[in-house]
Amino acid sequence: MMREAPMDHAAYQAKVKRMSFEQLTYIIADCRAVLAANPMGHKAGHYCDEINYCAAELAARAKKQAITKSIPAQINELKRQIRGLELELTSSKIDRIINRS
């Protein structure tokens, strides 16, 4: 039985950060197909690692995109709250002016 060549995990994790979405999804599909055909192959662990690192990168990108998309919504909510405070301040100023008279 052949020994599996060691994987440089840090280098592969850095590599997947530079891959496109299409490359990552292709690698995942390809590795899954290889594992389905030969789950006990001598490189099965390597293919599992590739799937794991590609999937983790996709998840990190999705999380980053979700955070980025939520920022405008948070800004709009803050603007709404500020407008509400401005209205309260304006109405309290008007009340003070009216009550002075």
N, C-alpha and C positions, 0 to 999 in steps of 0.2 A: 504494500500500500504506500502511495506517495504521501509525503508530508505536505501539509498546507504551507505555502509561503507566508511569512509573517506580514501582517498589514501594518503600515505606518498610519495609525489612527489619527494622529494630530494632522498629518499632511492631507489625509483624505477629508477630514472635516473642513480644513481650509479650502480644499479643492471644490467641495460641493457649494460653498458660499459664492463661488464664481460661476456656477452652472445656471443655465436658464431653467425656467419652469418645465419646458419640454424635455430637456435633458434629464432632469431629476425624475420626472414621471416615467420616461422611457427606461431609465436604469431600474427603477422599482419594478416595472412590469417585466422587464427582461430577467431580472434576478428571481422574481416569483416563478416565471416559466421554467427556469433552470432548476429551481428547487422542487417544483412540482414533478419534473421529469426524473430527477435524481436527488431525492431528499437526503440521502446518506453519502453523497459524493464527498471527495476529499476537500473540496472548496466550499462546502455548504456553509460553514461558519463565516467565510469571507463574504458570501452573497447575503447572508443575514445581516452582517455588519453594514454592507452597502445599502441595503433596504433601510436599516435603522437610521443611518446618517442622512440619507436623502429625505426620508420622511420627517426627521427632526428639522431639517432645513426648511422644508415646505411648511411645517407647523410654525416655525419661528417667523417666516415671512407672512403667514396668515395673521399671526398675532400682531405683528408690527403694522400690517395694513389695517387691521381692525382698530388699533390704537390711533393711527393716523386719521382714519375716517371719523373717529369719535371726537377728535379735537374740535372740528368746526361746530359740532353739536354742543359741545361744552362751552365754546366761546359764545354761541348764540344764547345759551341759557344764562351765562354771566351778563351779557348785554341786556337781556330781559330783566334780570334782577336789578341791574344798575338803573334802567329806565324806571322801574318801580320805586326804587329809592329816590330818584330824582323827583318823581311825582309826589312822593310823600313829603320830601323837603319843601317843594314848591307849595304844596297845600298847607303845610304848617307855617310857612312864611306868610301866606295869605291870611291864615287864621290870626296870626299875631298882629298883622297890620289892621285887620278888621276889629280885633278886640281892643286895640289901642284907641280907636276912634271914639 
